[in-house]
Amino acid sequence: MDITEVRITLRNEEKLKAFASITFDDCFVVRGLKVINGSQGYFVSMPSRKRKDGSYQDVAHPINNDMRKRIEDKVLDAFENELNKAGAAVTVAKDPVSVEEEDFDMEDEAAKAQH
């Protein structure tokens, strides 16, 4: 399965830096990925929705670490390219950090972006 397209929409918030959509094999799109600026650098958060208890649950996510790394590498490369186009010279570290390792307080940004 190939990632054939990545679209980035930059955000200028403290932790949320971009939304991303990825296309697999030119036939399946996943929207709502987020590029987060965490304490150990940028990482990709999978699409999620807020549960009634206030916690978040991933809607779509890779099953294994190889696919997670492929997705993160492609999204972070596209994010860095988009930053460069916008004139922001920032280098993105490619050491993935899982969402569980990060302590960030995000509102339901994915829901806001879809409306």
Residue, then its C-alpha position, 0 to 999 in steps of 0.5 A: m500500500d502506497i501513500t500517493e498524496v499528502r495534503i497539509t493545511l498549516r495552523n499557527e497555534e501553540k501545539l497544533k501546527a497543521f492538519a493533514s490528509i493522506t491518500f492511499d493507492d490513489c483510491f482511499v483518503v484519511r483526513g484529520l491527521k494532526v501535526i503536533n509540536g510536542s516537547q520532543g519535537y513534531f509528531v503526527s496524531m491520528p484522526s480521533r473523536k472525543r468520547k462522552d467521558g472527555s477522552y479521545q479515541d483514534v478513528a483510524h490508525p496504523i496496525n504496525n510500527d512500520m506503517r506508522k513510521r511510513i505515514e509519519d515520515k510522509v506527513l512530516d516531509a510534506f509539512e516541512n515542504e509546506l513550511n518552506k513554501a510559506g517562508a518558515a525555515v524550520t527543520v522537522a525532527k523525524d523521531p516519532v513520538s507516540v500520542e501517549e508519550e505527549d502531554f498536550d491539551m487539545e480541544d476537538e480541533a478535528a471537529k472544528a476543521q470539518h465544519 
